[in-house]
Amino acid sequence: MPLALLALAVGAFGIGTTEFVMMGLLPDVADDLNISIPSAGHLVSAYALGVVIGAPLLAAVTAKVSRRTVLIGLMGLFVVGNALSALAPDNGWLLAARFLSGLPHGAFFGVGAVVATNMVAPERKARSVSLMFLGLTVANVAGVPVATLMGQHLGWRATFLGVSAIGLAAIAALALLIPRDHEHATAQGLRGELAALRSVPVWLSLGTTVAGFGALFAAYSYITPMLTDAAGYADASVTLLLALFGVGATAGNLLGGRLADHSLRGTLFGGLVSLVAVLALFPLLMRTEVTAAVAVTLLGTAAFATGSPLQLMVMEKASSAPSLASSANQAAFNLANAGGAWIGGLALAAGFGATSPALAGAALAVIGLGVAALAAVVDRRRAPVAGRERIVAGHVPREAEAVRH
């Protein structure tokens, strides 16, 4: 694997840290700015909104710019957004700064995934994407806890200055390690990138992402009340258990990348089936502290085993112009975050019990399986048509050429 993947992982580490650290800093920010906790919670939504808008928008407007330059520019915007967050004088400015910080998130992962796969052999594409995402999962294990402690002891503004420093390190790594042969822009330009979004398989892949990761966030958004009310953990223990989720996510990400290089669709189906099983067993596993810890770890493993396959599948369905579709998949991840949390909240508000969001997540994972199965059927039906088109155009498929000789 090329060392340049380390540069992408450093950027992903910074992005993952700033995305999730706000949850732990909400009380400190609320006290400092004299706002309520619910009002401070809008800072999380502002970042997510920036991701959803920025992912396709920035990928589209930079379609003719070199991929290396785009990655460095996106990380520069990330640094500016976090530095402005640290300097924000009031809640309104902080909301705007958090929105700005979210804008480069999806496009960085989208364009980064394209660059990562272009630097390796075809049989290592999924693994290269998983190594970039490794920065995101490690952020949940190390970056977020350390940044939260920094904010609690030095002030929340120090946290965002620290994240800005990570962004500067990522810029230096990108400039030094991304090969010069990735200076080129996408061959298709903006028109070709937009045309890729007219593909039904691309939208089915995006739909699988929304349902599959919506299943994760339906449960994970309410993991704290599950652990305290159902499993009996003290509030002080939740941080350690969330680190276990990060360990599971890291393991699942690496496992999914390795397996997807052997069977992309098989790994996706296996991950979704595992996610259904884990979420369906949550009401049983949350009855004791030991099994609850196992459940949290398995949730991270099962969910993130599908991350690399989903990203690579979207890119393959838009193979002629993958940057915009790859970035749109990151927007789909954040839609899954918001939608899954909303659906899990409905189950909780309906009085179905502390573990009911997990069952709602299991239902979403089943829907994700259904969309993935539909995508497989569409692929099988389109394959013969594509083969006939190549023959008409004078390009005989390899199998037909072998038969002819």
DORO-900733 format. One record per atom (N, C-alpha, C, O): residue in one letter; z, y, x. Coordinates in steps of 0.02 Angstrom, whole numbers, plus 50000, padded with zeros to 5 digits. Layout:
N
AZYX...
//
This chain:
405
M500004994050042M500005000050000M500005006350044M500385006650092P499585011250029P499545017250070P500185021450067P500515021750015L500345024750123L500935028950126L500885034850078L501395037650059A500275036650059A500185042350014A500535041249947A500705046049913L500635034849928L500995033549865L501705036149868L502005037749816L501985036749929L502655039549937L502675046849913L503165048949882A502145050549928A502115057549907A502125058049831A502465062349803L501745053649797L501745053649724L502435051649697L502655054349647A502765046949730A503425044749708A503945050249716A504395050949674V503885054249769V504355059849779V504275064949722V504765067349694G503645066449705G503525070949648G503795068049584G504095071649544A503695061549573A503945058349512A504705058349511A505005058949457F505025057749569F505755058049572F506015064849549F506495065249511G505705070149574G505905076849553G505805077949479G506235080749445I505235075749453I505085076549382I505575072649339I505835075149289G505715066449359G506185062349321G506885065349321G507235065049271T507085068149377T507745071249382T507815077149335T508305077649298T507325081749337T507385087749295T507305086149221T507575089749179E506935080749205E506845079049134E507495076549103E507665078549047F507855072249138F508435068949109F509105072249125F509605070849092V509125076649176V509765079449196V510045084249143V510655085249139M509605087249103M509845092049054M510335088949004M510785092448980M510255082548989M510705079248942M511425079648967M511895080748928G511525078749033G512195078949061G512465085949072G513065086849080L512015090949073L512225097749086L512315102049023L512505107849027L512165099148965L512185103148903L512855106748893L512845112748877P513435103448902P514065107148891P514145113048939P514385118348920D513955112049003D514025117349053D513565123249037D513765129049042V512945121749017V512475127049000V512705130848938V512675136948935A512935127048888A513175130148826A513765134848838A513785140348811D514235132648880D514815136948895D514615143148933D514855148648919D514165142348982D513975148049024D513565153248985D513645159248997L513145150948940L512705155548903L512985157448834L512665161048796N513585154848819N513915156348755N513485154348695N513385158248648I513235148248697I512855145548641I513165138848621I513565136048659S512975136248563S513245129948539S512885124148574S512345124948602I513185118248571I512875112248599I512205110748564I511715109248599P512175111148497P511515109948465P510975114848489P510405112948498S511175121148499S510685126048525S510475124348595S509885125048613A510945122148636A510775120048704A510315113948703A509905113048747G510395109748650G509965103848644G509225105648636G508795101548651H509085111748613H508385113948607H508045114348676H507435114348680L508455114848729L508165115048796L507825108448813L507325108348850V508085102948786V507775096348796V507105096148759V506605093748784S507105098848697S506495098948657S505965103448688S505375101848685A506175109048718A505705113648748A505335110348806A504735111248814Y505695106448845Y505375102848901Y504875097748874Y504305097348898A505075093948824A504635088848795A504015092048765A503465089248771L504095097748733L503515101248704L503035103448759L502435103148751G503325105648815G502895107448872G502495101648898G501915102448917V502805095648899V502445089648922V501865088048875V501305086748898V502005088048810V501495086148761V500895090948763V500325088848758I501035097448770I500495102448771I500155102448840I499545102748844G500555102348892G500275103048959G499885097148983G499405098049021A500065091048963A499735085148990A498975085248978A498595084949027P498745085648916P498015085848906P497695092448926P497135092648951L498065098048915L497775104648928L497645105649002L497085107549021L498135104349045L498045105449117L497555100349146L497185102049192A497565094149120A497075089249144A496365091449127A495905090249166A496275094549069A495605096649048A495355102649089A494795102649113V495785107749097V495555113849130V495475112949205V495145116949238T495775107649233T495705106349305T495215100649320T495215097849374A494795098849271A494355093149278A493875093849337A493695088849368K493675099949354K493195101049408K493525103049474K493185104849522V494185102749476V494555104449537V494735097949573V494845092849541S494755098249640S494915092149678S495585089349657S496055093149643R495635082649656R496245079349633R496845081149678R497395082149653R496735081549742R497275083249789R497535090249776R498145091449774T497075094949765T497275101849751T497635102249685T498125106049678V497405098549635V497735098549569V498455096149575V498905099249547L498565090749611L499245088049619L499705093049652L500275094049631I499465096349705I499875101249740I500005107249694I500565109849692G499495109449657G499585115049611G500075113449555G500485117749537L500045107449527L500505105449474L501215105249499L501675107349464M501315102849560M501985102749588M502235109849603M502825111249600G501775114249621G501955121249630G502205124349565G502695127949565L501865122949510L502075125349444L502755122349426L503175125749396F502865116149445F503515112949433F504075116649470F504605117749442V503945118449533V504445122049572V504595128749541V505185130649535V504085132449520V504175138949488V504595138349425V505055142249414G504435133349383G504795132449320G505535131049331G505955133749296N505695126849380N506395125249393N506765131049427N507355132049414A506415134749471A506735140649502A506885145849448A507425148949450L506435146849401L506555151649347L507125149149302L507495153249275S507185142549293S507745139849255S508405141749288S508885143549254A508435141149354A509045142849390A509215150249385A509805152149387L508715154549377L508815161849375L508835164649305L508925170749297A508755160449254A508705162949185A509335166649164A509885163949171P509265172949139P509865176849121P510155174949053P510745176249040D509755171949009D510015170248943D509645164148916D509195161348949N509825162048856N509545155848827N508795156448815N508435151548826G508565162248792G507855163148779G507435162148841G506915158848839W507645165148896W507275164348959W507315157148984W506825154549011L507895153948974L507965147048996L507515142448955L507225137648982L507455143648890L506995139848848L506275140348874L505925135348880A506075146548890A505395147548916A505295144148983A504765141248996A505805144449026A505755141249091A505725133649086A505365130349124R506105130849040R506085123549030R505405121349003R505145116149022F505125125348958F504455123848933F503955123948990F503525119548996L504005129049034L503565129549092L503655123649139L503165121149167S504275121449148S504405115749192S504085109349165S503885105049204G504045108749099G503755102749069G502995102549071G502695097149067L502675108349077L501945108549074L501605103949125L501135100449106P501815103849189P501455099749238P501635092349236P501305088349268H502155090549200H502425083749200H501875078449186H501735074249229G501575078749128G501105073649107G500475073649149G500215068349167A500225079549165A499605079849206A499725077149276A499285074049305F500325078249304F500475075649370F500455068049370F500145064949413F500775064949321F500765057649317F500065055049300F499855049949326G499705058649257G499035056549237G498555056749295G498215051749310V498515062449329V498065063149386V498315058849444V497915055749480G498975058549453G499255054549507G499085047149500G498955043749549A499095044649438A498915037649426A498195036249446A498035030949473V497745041049431V497045040249449V496965040149525V496605035949552V497305044749560V497265045049633V497565038649663V497285035949711A498135036349635A498465030349662A498005024249658A497955020449706T497675023349601T497245017449593T496615017949635T496325012849654N496395023949650N495795024849692N495935023549766N495465022849805M496575023149785M496745022149855M496865014849873M496995013249931V496825010449823V496985003449837V496424998949813V495965001049777A496454992649833A495974987649809A496064986349735A496614987349709P495534984149700P495584983049627P496154978549606P496454979549553E496314973449648E496844968849628E497544971649639E498034968149626R497594977949662R498254980949673R498344987349632R498804991249645K497914988549584K497934994849547K498594995749508K498905001049512A498784990549471A499394991149431A500004992149476A500454995949459R500014988749533R500574989449579R500604996549606R501154999249616S500034999549619S500035006449645S500315011349594S500685015949612V500155010249530V500435014549477V501185013549471V501555018349463S501405007249477S502125005849471S502515009049529S503085011149520L502205009449588L502555012549645L502605020049635L503105023049657M502125023249603M502195030249586M502755031249535M503175035649542F502755026949483F503275027349431F503965025549459F504475027049427L503985022349518L504625020549548L505055026749557L505665026449550G504745032349574G505125038549582G505465040549518G506025043149519L505135039349461L505425041149396L506025036749379L506535039249356T505965030149391T506515025749374T507105026549423T507685026249402V506965027649487V507505028749535V507875035249519V508475035949533A507515040149490A507845046349470A508415045049420A508925048449421N508315040049377N508845038349329N509435034949362N509995035349338V509315031549418V509855028049453V510235032849498V510855032649500A509875037149535A510195041249586A510125048749573A510615052449577G509515050949557G509395058149551G509795061449496G510115066649508V509795058549437V510135061649380V510895061749390V511195067049380P511225056249410P511945056649422P512145061749475P512625065549466V511775061849531V511935066649585V511825073749561V512235078149574A511265074949526A511125081749502A511635083849450A511815089749447T511865079249409T512375080849359T513035082749393T513345087649374L513235078849443L513845080549480L513785087249515L514255091149517M513195088649542M513075095049574M513175100749524M513485105849539G512895099749464G512955104949413G513665105849389G513875111549375Q514045100549386Q514745100949363Q515195104249414Q515695107449396H515035103449479H515465106249532H515225112849560H515625117049581L514565113849562L514285119949591L513975124549539L513755130149555G513955122349476G513625126249424G512935123449409G512585120949453W512745123849345W512115120749325W511515124049358W510995120849366R511575130349378R511005133649411R510855130349479R510275130049499A511375128049512A511275124649577A510865118349568A510475116549612T510945115049511T510545108949499T509805110449500T509415106849532F509605115749465F508885117349461F508615120049527F508025119149543L509045123249566L508825125149634L508725118949677L508255118649716G509165114049668G509085107749705G508445104049685G508105101349728V508285104049620V507675100849597V507065104549625V506565101449642S507105111149629S506555115049658S506445113049731S505875112749754A506995111749767A506925109549837A506575102749841A506175101549886I506725098249793I506365091849791I505625093049779I505205089749810G505465097749735G504765099449722G504415102049785G503835100349797L504755106149824L504455108649886L504335102849935L503825102749970A504805098149938A504705092249981A504105088149958A503735085449999A504025087749892A503455084049865A502795087449882A502305084149898I502785094149880I502175097849898I501995096349971I501415095049987A502485096550015A502355095150086A502095088050095A501635086850133A502405083250059A502185076350065A501475075350038A501075071750069L501315078649982L500635078149955L500125080950003L499595077950014A500285086750033A499815089950079A499715085750142A499165085550170L500235082250164L500185078450226L499905071350216L499555068850260L500055068250158L499915061150151L499315059450107L499015054250116I499145063850059I498565062250017I497935063050060I497815068450087P497535057850066P496945058250110P496455063650089P496395065350030R496115066350138R495615071650125R495045069050083R494695073050051D494925062550083D494375059950042D494535060049968D494125058049927H495135062549951H495295063649881H495275071049863H495575073249814E494905074849904E494795081849889E494325082749830E494335087949796H493905077649816H493385078549765H493675079049695H494225076549682A493305082349651A493505082749581A493225076649545A492895072449575T493375076149480T493095070649441T492345071549433T492105077149427A491995066049435A491265066349433A491005068849365A490485072049362Q491375067449312Q491135068949245Q491245076149224Q490895078649180G491745079549253G491905086249231G492235086249163G492415081049136L492325092249135L492695092949073L492345089349015L492675086148975R491685089949010R491335086848954R491415079248955R491525076248903G491365076249014G491455069049019G492165066849004G492275061748972E492665070949026E493355069249011E493485069448936E493825065048909L493225074548902L493325075148829L492965069448793L493215066948742A492385067448818A492015062048786A492405055548788A492345051348743A492815054648840A493205048448846A493705047748788A493885042148769L493925053448760L494415053248705L494085051448638L494445050848588R493435050548637R493115048448575R493095040748569R492845038048520S493365037448619S493355030148620S493925027248578S494505029048586V493755022648533V494255019248492V494755015348535V495355015748522P494525011448585P495005007848627P495505012348661P496085010448670V495295018448681V495765023148712V496315024948663V496905025048681W496125026548601W496625028448551W497075022648532W497665023648517L496815016648531L497235010848518L497745009848575L498315007948562S497525011048636S497995010548692S498535015948687S499115014548700L498335022048669L498825027348659L499315025748603L499905027148607G499055022648550G499475020648494G499985015348514G500555015348491T499775010748558T500235005748584T500795008948624T501375006948619T500625014148663T501135017748701T501635021048655T502235020548666V501395024448603V501845028048557V502315023148523V502925024348519A502055017548497A502475012748462A502935008948511A503525008148497G502655006748567G503055002848615G503625006848644G504195004448645F503495012848669F504035016748698F504445020348644F505005022348657G504165021148584G504565023448528G505125018548514G505675020448495A504985012048523A505485006848514A506055007848563A506645007148545L505885009348626L506405010548676L506855016348656L507465015748656F506545022048639F506935028148628F507305028048561F507785031748552A507085023948514A507465023148452A508155020548468A508645022548436A508195015948516A508845013148536A509185017348589A509775018848584Y508815019248642Y509125022548700Y509415029348681Y509905031448711S509115032748633S509375039348613S510085038848585S510455043748585Y510265032948560Y510925032048529Y511325026648565Y511745023348535I511185025848630I511515020548668I512255022148678I512665017548680T512435028548683T513145030248692T513575028248633T514085024848644P513405030048570P513825027548515P513825019948508P514325017148487M513275016748527M513285009348526M513795006648574M514175002148558L513815009448635L514265006948686L514985008448671L515435004448685T515115014248641T515815016148627T516065013348560T516615010748557D515655013948508D515885011748441D515825004248430D516245001148399A515285001248457A515174994048445A515454989748501A515804984848487A515324991648564A515544987448620A516244989148643A516564985048678G516504994948626G517184996748643G517284999848711G517845000048736Y516755002348742Y516815005648806Y517135012548798Y517055015848747A517485014848850A517735021648852A517165026348870A516685024348902D517235032648849D516695037548862D516545038148937D515975039148956A517075037448978A516975038349050A516545032949081A516285033849136S516475027249047S516085021649075S515345022149060S514945018449090V515155026649015V514455026848992V513985028649049V513435025949053T514185033349094T513755035349149T513555029449193T512985028749212L514045025149208L513905019149249L513425014449213L512985011549244L513505013749147L513075009349109L512365012049105L511875008249105L512305018649102L511635021649102L511295020549170L510685019949174A511695020249223A511415018549289A511155011349289A510655009849321L511505006949253L511265000049246L510584999949210L510144995949228F510505004249161F509855004849128F509325006849179F508775004049178G509485011549223G509015013549274G508845007949322G508265007349343V509345003849340V509204998049383V508734993249348V508254990749379G508864991949284G508414987449246G507714990349241G507224986649246A507674996949229A507015000249224A506634999749289A506024998649289T506985000549345T506655000049411T506384993049422T505824992149445A506804988049406A506584981049415A505994979449369A505514976349390G506034981649306G505494980449259G504854983849279G504314981049271N504904989949306N504314993649328N503954989949385N503344989149383L504334987649434L504034984049491L503754977249469L503214975249490L504124973749426L503894967349401L503254968049359L502784964249367G503254973149315G502664974249273G502054975949314G501504973649298G502144979949366G501574981649409G501284975649444G500674974849449R501724971349470R501494965349506R501144960449459R500614957849475L501434959249399L501144954549353L500504957149322L500034953249309A500464963749310A499874966549278A499254965949322A498694965749296D499344965649388D498764964549431D498464957649423D497884956549441H498854953049396H498604946249383H498354945549311H497854942249298S498704948749264S498504948449193S498764954749158S499344955149139L498314959549150L498514966049122L498744965249050L499294967349032R498324962249008R498494961548937R499074956548928R499504957648885G499084951248968G499634946348963G500304949548979G500804948148945T500324953849030T500944957249048T501164962048993T501754962548977L500674965548963L500834970148909L501134966448849L501654968448822F500814961048829F501074957148773F501754954148789F502204954148747G501824951548850G502464948648869G503024953848869G503584952348846G502884959848892G503384965148893G503584967248823G504174968248809L503094967848778L503244969848709L503634964448672L504094965948634V503444958148683V503824952648652V504544952648677V505014951748638S504634953648742S505314953948771S505704959748742S506304959148729L505374965448731L505704971248703L505934969948631L506484971748611V505504966648591V505694964748523V506314960348525V506784961348486A506314955348569A506874950648573A507524954048593A508054952948563V507494958348644V508094961748668V508384966248614V508984966148601L507954970248582L508194974848530L508464971048469L508954973148439A508144965648452A508374961748394A509064958648407A509444957548361L509214957148471L509844954148489L510404959248502L510974957348513F510234965648500F510734970848514F511364970248471F511914970848498P511314969148405P511924968648365P512394963148390P513004963848385L512124957748416L512534952348443L512794954048513L513384952948528L512354956848555L512544958248624L513044964048629L513404964448679M513074968348580M513534974048582M514244972348558M514644976848546R514384965948551R515054963948527R515564963448582R516164963648569T515344962748645T515804962448701T515554967148756T514964968848758E516004969148800E515814973748853E515324970548903E514854973848925V515434964248919V515004960948968V514294960148941V513814961948975T514224957548880T513554956648853T513214963248838T512604963748840A513614968448823A513314975048811A513004977748876A512464980748874A513344976748932A513064978848997A512414975149012A511944978049038V512404968648996V511794964749005V511234967448961V510664968048982A511414969248898A510914971748851A510594978148876A509984979048871V511004982748902V510744989148927V510264987948985V509744991148990T510444983449030T510014981949088T509354978749065T508824980649089L509394974049019L508794970648995L508344975448956L507734974748957L508644980248922L508244985148886L507794989048934L507204990048922G508094991348990G507694994849040G507154990549070G506594992849081T507324984149084T506834979549114T506254978249068T505674978749089A506394976549005A505864974848958A505414980848943A504804980148941A505714986648932A505324992548914A504864994748971A504274996048961F505134995149032F504744997849087F504274992749118F503854994549158A504344986449099A503834981549119A503164983149087A502644980949113T503164986849032T502534988648999T502254995249023T501684996949005G502634999049063G502405005749082G501755005849121G501285009149101S501725002149177S501115001849217S500524998749180S499975001549183P500624993149144P500054990449105P499774995349054P499164995749046L500214998949020L499975003848971L499575009449004L499045011448980Q499835011949061Q499485017349096Q498805014949121Q498305018449113L498795009049150L498165006449178L497665004749123L497065005649133M497905002349066M497455000549012M497095006648984M496495006448971V497465012148976V497155018348953V496625020649002V496085022748982M496785020249067M496305022349118M495685018049118M495135020549127E495765011449108E495185007049108E494745008149047E494135007649051K495055009648990K494655010948929K494265017448935K493765018448901A494505022048978A494145028348990A493915028449062A493995033449097S493625022849085S493475021849156S493015027149185S493075028749245S492555029949145S492085034849172S492405041649182S492165045749222A492955043049147A493295049549151A494035048549134A494245050349080P494415045749181P495085043449164P495635048649167P496175047549139S495525054449199S496075059049211S496385061749146S496995061749138L495955063949100L496215066749037L496555061448995L497085062648967A496255055548990A496555050148951A497215047948983A497695046548947S497235047549049S497845045649084S498405050749071S498975048849061S498225057249072S498715062449057S498935062348984S499515063448968A498455060948940A498615060348868A499115054748856A499525055148810N499085049548897N499565044048890N500275046448905N500755044048875Q500345051248950Q501005054148964Q501245058248904Q501845058348889A500795061748871A500985065148809A501205060148757A501665061448718A500865054348755A501065049148707A501765046548722A502135045048675F501955045948786F502625043948804F503145048748774F503655046648748N502995055248777N503475060148752N503475060548676N503995061848646L502905059248645L502895058648572L503325052548551L503675052748500A503285047248590A503695041348578A504435043148584A504845040648545N504605047248632N505295049448641N505555052948578N506075051148552A505165057948555A505385061748496A505365057448433A505845057548394G504815053848423G504745049848362G505245044148358G505525042748305G505355040748415G505825035248416G506535037548402G506895034348364A506725043148433A507395045948421A507485047848347A508025046748318W506965050548317W507005052448246W507085046248201W507505046248156I506695041048214I506745034948173I507415031548183I507715029148135G507645031248245G508305028348257G508855032248223G509335029348198G508785038848221G509275043048187G509275041948112G509805042348080L508695040648083L508655039148012L509055032847995L509415032647945A508995027748038A509365021548026A510115022748031A510505019947992L510315026848079L511025028348088L511295032448030L511835031148005A510905037548009A511125041847954A511155038147888A511535040047844A510755032847881A510745029047819A511365024547813A511455021247761G511785024247865G512395020447862G512315013047876G512725009047854F511785011247914F511665004147929F512075001647989F512014995748008G512475005848019G512895003748074G512685006448142G512125008748150A513145006048190A513035009048256A512435005948292A512095009348331T512294999448281T511754996148316T511084996248277T510594993348300S511084999448219S510474999548179S509875002848213S509315000848201P509985008048256P509395010848291P509025005548332P508415006048340A509385000648360A509054995448399A508604991148355A508054989248375L508824989748294L508414985848248L507804989848226L507254987048218A507894996348217A507315000648202A506825000448261A506225000448252G507105000348322G506674999848381G506304993248384G505724993048405A506634987848364A506294981348363A505704981448316A505174978648331A505784984848258A505224985448211A504654989448241A504074987648231L504814994748278L504294998648311L503934994548364L503324995148373A504304990348400A503994986148451A503524981048420A503004979448449V503704978548361V503254974048325V502604977748306V502064974948312I502674983948285I502074988048269I501654988848333I501034988448330G501984990148389G501624990648452G501244984348469G500674984648494L501554978648457L501204972248467L500594971748422L500064969348443G500664973948360G500104973648314G499524978048336G498944975948333V499684984048360V499154988648385V498824985648447V498214986048455A499224982748492A498954979648552A498504973748534A497984972648565A498704969848483A498284964248461A497624966748431A497104963748443L497664972148392L497054975048364L496584977448420L495984976648416A496884980548472A496484982748529A496134976948563A495554977548585A496484971148568A496174965248598A495594962748557A495084960648585V495654962848490V495114960748446V494514965348453V493944963048457V494644971948455V494104976748464V493744975748530V493134976048533D494124974348583D493814973148648D493364967048647D492814967148675R493594961748614R493184955648611R492534956848572R492014954148590R492574960748519R491974962148479R491494966848514R490884966448504R491774971348555R491344976148591R491014973048652R490484975348673A491314967848680A491054964848742A490344962248735A489924963748778P490174958348682P489484956048676P488994961748666P488434961448692V489194966948629V488764972748619V488624976248685V488054978148699A489154977148725A489054980348791A488604976148835A488194978848872G488674969448831G488244965148870G487514965748850G487074966048893R487374966148785R486684966848762R486394973548784R485804974048801E486824978848783E486574985448804E486384985348878E485894988448897R486774981748919R486604981448990R485954977649001R485564979449045I485834972348961I485214968548968I484614972848948I484104972748982V484694976548893V484144980948870V483994986148923V483414987948934A484524988548956A484424993749007A484164990849073A484024994549120G484094984249075G483844981149136G484374978649183G484224976449239H485014979049161H485564976649202H485814970049173H486164970049123V485634964549204V485824957949178V486534956449198V486694956749257P486984954749151P487664952949168P487674947249218P487224943049219R488204946949259R488254942049312R488214934849284R487894930549315E488534933649225E488524927049197E487814924949178E487604919249189A487444929649148A486744928149128A486304927049189A485864922749189E486434931049242E486044930149303E486154923349333E485684920249359A486784920849331A486944914349358A486584908849319A486334903949347V486574909549252V486244904649210V485494904549223V485184899249226R485214910549232R484484910949241R484274907549305R483724904749309H484704907649357H484534904349419H484794897249423H484684893749474
//
